[in-house]
Each structure stands twice: as C-alpha cells, then as structure tokens.
Amino acid sequence: MLKIRMQRIGRINMPAYRIIVAEHTRGPKTGNIVEKVGTYNPKSKERVLDAERIKYWLSVGAKASGTVHNMLISAGIITGKKINVLPKKHPPVVEKIEEKVAPEATPTAEPVAEEKKEEVAAEAVTQ
C-alpha cells in the first residue's frame, strides 16, 4: 500500500519536510520513494503542494498519513474532517475530572453515617 507522508530533511534545529509517496513498509529515510509531491517548512509555515499529483495518488489507492491528511484539508486539496493525531493513550483530562467528582461525593457520605450507627450500637451493648 502506498502512503503519502512526510520525510524530514534539513539540518539540526532547522527542520524541513518533503511530502512524498512511498511504500508504507519502507521507512521515510531509506530514499526509496515513488514520487515527491511537495514540501513543508514548519518555521515559516510555507507549503508547496502539487495538488494534481496528490489527487492522482489518492485516486489510485494511496492513503495520507494523519498529519498530511490534515494539511491537505487545510490547503483545500481534499474535503472532510481533520483527524486527531495526538496519542490515543492520553484522553482529554476534563472528562476524567468530571467522572471522578460525581461518584466520590455520594459514597463517602453513606459509610460515615453507617460507622456512627455501629458505634452507637456498640456503646449501647456495653452499657
């Protein structure tokens, strides 16, 4: 399967990327690319994309990586929703806080009342 992905070029602390079409099993640094279809400079936010060739490769079955997919949507080359490319093991923190607050509030009130009842019952038995 072919994949449209980014290949890092440039020296240390000066990143630049080529947008390439390559076999998905090959690493982007191997140099075994099918075609170069654009460039991206994250420092200056400059993008040069060959829209015609990208549409061709997508039409013959190539898949875009998540970051490239979002870039193509921003450039207006393809339509659709953007993909969340953040790691899936870290869900948003806001949802976790809301879930933890509600269940903890109710169980803590009930055991305290039960403990007091047990203490009163134990004192009554000893007297």
N, C-alpha and C positions, 0 to 999 in steps of 0.2 A: 504494500500500500504506500502510495506517495503522500508526503506531508509537506505543507508549506510552513516553514519555521524560520527562526532567526538564527544566524550564525555570527558569533561575536568576532569582530576584527578590531584593530586599533591597539595602541599600547596601554601600559598600566595607567589607571586612573583617567584614561581618555577613551571611554567605550564608544563603539560604533557597531552597527549591526547590518548584515546583509540579510535580505529576505530571500530565501532560497526554496527550491523544490528539491526534495531528496527522499530517498527510501527511508521509511520510518525506522528500520532496524539499524541503519548506519548513524553513527554519531555526527553531529554537525561539523566537527573539526577534522574529519577524515579527508575532506576535499572531494569526496565522491558525490557531487551534486548533479542534478539533472539540468537545472537552469537557475540563473539569478534573476529574480523578478523585482528587486527593489532594494532600497537602503533606508536605514533609520538612524538618526543621531539623537540620542536622548538628552544631550546637553543643550542643543539648540532647538530641539523638538522638530527638526527638519525631517520630512518623509518624502521619499521619491519612490512611487509605486507604479509599475506597469500594469494598469487596470485590465487591459485587453488580455495579456498573458495570464494574469491571475484568474480571470473569469474562465479562460480556456482550461487551465489546470483543474479548477474546481468542477468544470463540466465533465471532465474525463475521470473523475473519481478521487482527486486529491483532497485531503482533509487539512484544514488550517489548524494550527495549534491554538490554544486558548488566547494567548496574548496577541497573536497575529489576527485571529478572528475578531477580537475587539478593535484592533487597529483598522481592519478593513471596514467594519461597521462605522467607525468614526470618520473614515475617509469617504464614505458613501459608495464604496465599491459593491458591497453586499448589503442586504437588509436583514433585520432580525434583532433578537435581543442579545445583549452582551452576556458573556459567560463570567461567572465568578471564578477567578484564577487563584484565589487565596487557598491555602492549605485547608483541607476538609476536616482535619482533626481538631481545629480550634473554632467551634461555633461562636456566634456573637455572644458577648458576655452579658448583655442586657437581659436576654431571655432567661439565663441561668439564675440571675439575682431574683427576678420576679417569681420563679418557680420555687426557690428555696425559702423565701419570706413567707408565703402563704401557708405551706404545710407545717412549718416550725411554730407558728403562732398558736395554733389550736392544740396540738398535742401537749405542749408544756403546761397549759392551764389545767388540764384534766388530771395528770398524775399528782400535782401538788395538792389538789383537793382530796384525792384518794389517800395520800400519805397522812394528811391531817386526820381523816376519819379513822385510819388504822391506829394512830397514836392515841386518839381519844378512846377508842375501844380497848386498847391495851391498858390504859390507865384505869378504866372502869373495872376491868377484870382483876387487877391487882388490889384494888381497894375493897 
